[in-house]
Amino acid sequence: MSDEEHEPSYTVDELAARAGVTVRTVRFYGTRGLLPPPVIGARRVGHYGPGHLARLALIEELQRQGMTLAAIERYLEQLPADLSEQDLAIHRALVASWAPESAEEITLGELERRAGRPLNAQDVERLAAMGVLERIPGSEAFRLDGALLRLGVELLDVPIEHETILASRTVLVEHARAAAQELSRLFRDEVWNPYRESAEDPDHLNAMRSLSAHMQPMVVQALVTAFQRSLREELRAAFRSR
């Protein structure tokens, strides 16, 4: 049996419910080419997979960042066609990292619905340790960082020790912060300061506006591409040395 046959399969109604959007939205994204077409099964029923769900989450996150559908189309067109749902989740997590931190209160039942699976006490504890949620004192509810939920749920099934996941998260956060600080310095020194010195130049003003609109997705894509390439090289070298 092929790997595709083992993957979860959703009808359009199930996909919409899992993604928290309407069926109409799913169909609209499909007509715009933002979502790949479903696999047509028996009785001409369309079946969607985890990749569709991950792509929907990325689209919704890009919209929350203020990107227009046309800009989202351009962004998705530049992504490799064979990206896995894990790769798409990484893109979404990096895009979400540009947004101000926000939290919402949620019950365990709603949390499980959003996660798309039952969550036992150990799962909740691991999600809390990863910073995805925290229990509200004196309540059965949780404070959830929705931007991290999907990635956190996927990490629950990663077959490595919990401490290793937390250590990896620390490394990623520290290096991401260092990269953000260096990029901010470059932006300030090479773009903002010259702009202040030539504020009367309309061409420079237009360039600044354009850069402000496109900088975030460009930087996210560059970071993801560089990280994936470097990780492949490091893993290849590590296993060759064994």
Helices and strands as residue ranges (DSSP letters): H 3-6, H 12-19, H 23-31, E 39-40, G 42-44, E 46-47, H 50-64, H 69-77, H 85-96, E 104-106, H 108-115, H 121-129, E 133-135, E 142-144, H 146-155, H 162-187, I 188-192, H 193-197, H 202-240
